[in-house]
Amino acid sequence: MAPGLQPKPWMSSKPIALRLIATGILISACGCATRSALPQSPPAGTAALTAGKMGVRFERVLVADRGAVMMVAREGCVAAITQGSAESAAAADADGGSEEMRVRCPRPERLKAWFAGVDKIIAAVDVEPLTEDSDDITLPAAELVTPKGDILQVKKRADAERLLAEVRALTAELASVEVPSPGPSSAKGWQMLRVSGPAHVFLGGAPTAGQLDARMSTNGQYMCEFVASTRGGPIRATKSGWLSPTVAAHAIDEVLSPLADVASAERRATTFAAGISEGAERRANAASTAVVFERFAAVQDVLGDACLPELDPPTAQVGL
C-alpha cells in the first residue's frame, strides 16, 4: 500500500445509516444519533429554542424531501439517497423503484467554507428535540446533529426549505466536477488509472453482483460507480473525493506496474484495467488485468463505500 494511504474514519465499509421510508421522512443520521440527554423544549409562552442559543457546533445537517435524503458532515462527506419511481425500474424488470446512493467527499476547505455560511443560517433557526413519536414530519424536513449525536428538528417550513436549498446547491456543485481527469505525469509516467468490470459485494447482508467502474487521477481525485439489480429494484452507488496527489500518484504507479498492453488479437473486453500516459489510454491484457485488480483491492479498502465491490478477474478472449 502506498505511504499515507491508510483507512480513515469516514472511509468505512459500513453503509451510511440514512434511512428513507415510504413517505421520504428523515429519521436518523450516520448510525451515531442518539436521543439521550436531549435539550428540552421551552415551556409554552416562553421564547423559542434556537440553534444559536444551544452554544454547540452542529456536526451534520440533514434534509429530506419526497424521495430524497441528504446529509452534509462537517469534516467528512456529502451523502444523498434518492429513490426513483417504479416506472424507472421497469426496464430492469424490478419489483420496486430504483435507488441511488451517492457519497461525495470534497476537499476540506470546501466544506469549511460551506459550513461558514450555513452556520449563520442555523444560528437563527427554531428547533425542537426529535422524540420517539416524531414520525409525523411535514416535508421538506431538516435536522441538525450535535457532536454527541443528539438530533434536533427544524420547526419552520421556511427554514427547512432554505437548508434544503443550500444542501441541494452544494450537491449539484460537487456532482458537476466529480469525474476525474488525467493529472500530471507520475514518476512512472502515468496520469490516471481506470478499472472496470463485473464485481460483487454484500449489500444488506446479501451477496450482490453488479458492474464497477473506478477511476483515480494523479491529481488525487477519484470516483467509483457500482450498478446492480436487486430484488428491490436497480441500485446505483457512487463515491467520489480526493486523496493527496502524492499518495494517489504513488498508488497508481504501484497498481499499474504489472500492466502489459493488450495484444491486437485480443478482443476489447468490457472487463479491463487501463492507464493514461501522455494523454493516451493503454489497456492491459487479460493476464495483467487480473494482477492490476489484485493490487487495486488495497486502494478499494481505503476508499470504501461504492469503491468496495470486489472485481471479478477477466478471462482471456482471443479474437479472429
Residue pairs with C-beta under 8 A, 6 or more apart in sequence:
1 251
1 298
1 299
1 302
2 247
2 250
2 251
2 254
3 247
3 250
4 244
4 246
4 247
5 243
5 247
5 250
5 251
5 298
5 299
5 302
6 302
7 301
7 302
7 304
8 302
10 73
10 76
10 77
10 105
10 304
11 302
11 303
11 304
11 305
12 304
12 305
13 301
13 304
13 305
13 308
14 31
15 203
15 204
15 305
16 30
16 31
16 71
16 79
16 81
16 101
16 103
16 305
17 28
17 29
17 30
17 31
17 32
18 26
18 28
18 29
18 30
18 62
18 69
18 71
18 79
18 81
19 26
19 27
19 28
19 69
20 26
20 64
20 67
20 68
20 69
20 81
20 83
21 27
23 66
23 139
24 64
24 65
24 66
24 67
24 68
24 69
24 83
24 139
25 64
25 135
25 137
25 139
25 141
26 62
26 63
26 64
26 69
26 137
26 141
26 143
27 135
28 151
29 60
29 62
29 71
29 143
29 145
29 151
30 60
30 71
30 73
30 145
32 145
32 149
33 145
33 149
33 150
33 151
34 148
34 149
34 150
35 129
35 130
35 131
35 132
35 150
35 151
36 150
37 148
37 150
38 129
38 130
38 131
38 150
38 151
38 152
39 49
39 54
39 129
39 150
39 152
40 129
41 49
41 128
41 129
42 48
42 49
48 126
48 155
49 126
49 127
49 128
50 123
50 124
50 125
50 126
50 127
51 58
51 122
51 123
51 124
51 125
51 127
51 144
51 152
52 122
52 123
52 124
52 125
54 127
54 146
54 152
56 146
56 147
57 74
57 119
57 147
58 74
58 119
58 122
58 144
58 145
58 146
59 73
59 74
59 75
59 145
59 146
59 147
60 71
60 72
60 73
60 74
60 144
60 145
61 71
61 72
61 118
61 122
61 142
61 143
61 144
61 145
61 163
61 166
61 167
62 69
62 70
62 71
62 142
62 143
62 144
62 145
63 69
63 70
63 71
63 140
63 141
63 142
63 143
63 160
63 163
63 164
63 167
64 70
64 137
64 139
64 140
64 141
64 142
65 139
65 140
65 141
65 164
66 139
67 82
67 83
67 84
68 80
68 81
68 82
68 83
69 80
69 81
69 82
70 78
70 79
70 80
70 81
70 164
70 167
70 168
70 171
71 78
71 79
71 80
72 78
72 111
72 114
72 115
72 118
72 167
72 170
73 79
73 111
74 111
74 115
75 108
75 111
76 105
76 111
77 103
77 104
77 105
77 106
77 241
78 103
78 104
78 105
78 106
78 167
78 170
78 171
78 174
79 101
79 102
79 103
79 104
80 100
80 101
80 102
80 171
81 99
81 100
81 101
81 102
82 99
82 100
82 102
83 97
83 98
83 99
83 100
84 97
84 98
84 99
84 100
85 97
85 98
86 96
86 97
86 233
88 97
88 98
89 95
89 96
89 97
89 98
89 233
89 234
92 98
92 229
92 233
92 234
93 229
94 229
94 230
94 231
94 232
94 233
94 234
95 231
95 232
95 233
96 232
96 233
97 233
98 233
98 234
98 235
98 236
99 232
99 233
99 234
99 235
99 236
100 235
100 236
100 237
100 238
101 235
101 236
101 237
101 238
101 306
102 175
102 237
102 238
102 239
103 238
103 239
103 240
103 241
103 305
103 306
104 171
104 174
104 175
104 178
104 238
104 239
104 240
104 241
105 239
105 240
105 241
105 242
106 174
106 241
106 242
107 242
114 166
114 170
117 166
118 163
118 166
121 159
121 162
121 163
121 166
122 144
122 163
125 144
125 154
125 155
125 156
125 159
125 163
126 154
126 155
126 156
126 159
127 144
127 152
127 153
127 154
127 155
128 152
128 153
128 155
129 150
129 151
129 152
129 153
130 143
130 151
130 152
130 153
134 153
137 153
138 157
140 157
140 160
140 161
140 164
141 153
141 154
141 160
142 153
142 154
142 159
142 160
142 163
142 164
143 151
143 152
143 153
143 154
144 151
144 152
144 153
144 154
145 151
145 152
146 152
154 160
154 163
174 240
178 221
178 223
178 238
178 240
179 215
179 223
179 240
180 192
180 215
180 216
180 217
180 219
180 221
180 222
180 223
181 192
181 217
181 219
181 221
182 191
182 192
182 217
182 218
182 276
182 279
183 191
183 192
183 217
183 218
183 219
183 220
183 221
183 245
183 248
183 249
184 191
184 218
184 219
184 245
184 249
185 191
185 218
185 277
185 278
186 218
186 249
186 250
186 252
186 253
187 249
187 250
187 253
188 253
188 256
188 257
189 277
189 278
190 218
190 249
190 252
190 253
190 256
190 275
190 276
190 277
191 217
191 218
191 275
191 276
191 277
191 278
191 279
192 215
192 216
192 217
192 218
192 252
192 275
192 276
193 215
193 216
193 217
193 252
193 255
193 256
193 273
193 274
193 275
193 296
194 213
194 214
194 215
194 216
194 273
194 274
194 275
194 276
194 281
195 212
195 213
195 214
195 272
195 273
195 274
195 292
195 293
195 296
195 311
196 211
196 212
196 213
196 214
196 270
196 271
196 272
197 211
197 212
197 270
197 271
197 272
197 293
197 311
197 312
197 314
198 209
198 210
198 211
198 212
198 271
198 311
198 312
199 209
199 210
199 211
199 212
199 226
199 309
199 310
199 311
199 312
200 207
200 208
200 209
200 210
200 309
200 310
200 312
201 207
201 208
201 210
201 226
201 308
201 309
201 310
202 208
203 228
203 230
203 235
206 230
208 228
208 230
209 228
210 226
210 227
210 228
210 229
210 235
210 309
211 226
211 227
211 228
212 224
212 225
212 226
212 309
212 311
213 224
213 225
214 222
214 223
214 224
214 225
214 296
214 300
214 307
215 222
215 223
215 224
216 222
216 243
216 248
216 251
216 252
216 299
217 248
218 245
218 248
218 249
218 252
219 245
219 248
220 242
220 243
220 244
220 245
220 247
220 248
221 240
221 241
221 242
221 248
222 240
222 241
222 242
222 243
222 248
222 303
222 307
223 238
223 239
223 240
224 238
224 239
224 240
224 300
224 303
224 305
224 306
224 307
225 236
225 237
225 238
225 306
226 236
226 237
226 238
226 306
226 309
227 234
227 235
227 236
227 237
228 234
228 235
229 235
237 305
237 306
238 306
239 303
239 304
239 305
239 306
239 307
241 303
243 251
251 299
252 275
254 295
255 292
255 295
255 296
255 299
256 273
256 275
256 292
257 295
258 288
258 291
258 292
258 295
259 273
259 275
259 282
259 284
259 288
259 292
260 284
260 285
260 287
260 288
261 282
261 283
261 284
261 285
262 268
262 272
262 283
262 284
262 285
262 286
263 285
265 318
265 319
266 285
266 286
266 316
266 317
266 318
266 319
267 317
267 318
267 319
268 283
269 286
269 314
269 317
271 289
271 311
271 312
271 314
272 283
272 284
272 289
272 314
273 283
273 284
273 288
273 289
273 292
273 293
273 296
274 281
274 282
274 283
274 284
275 281
275 282
275 284
276 282
284 292
285 316
286 314
286 315
286 316
286 317
287 316
289 313
289 314
290 313
290 314
293 311
293 313
296 311
297 310
297 311
299 307
300 307
300 308
300 309
300 310
301 308
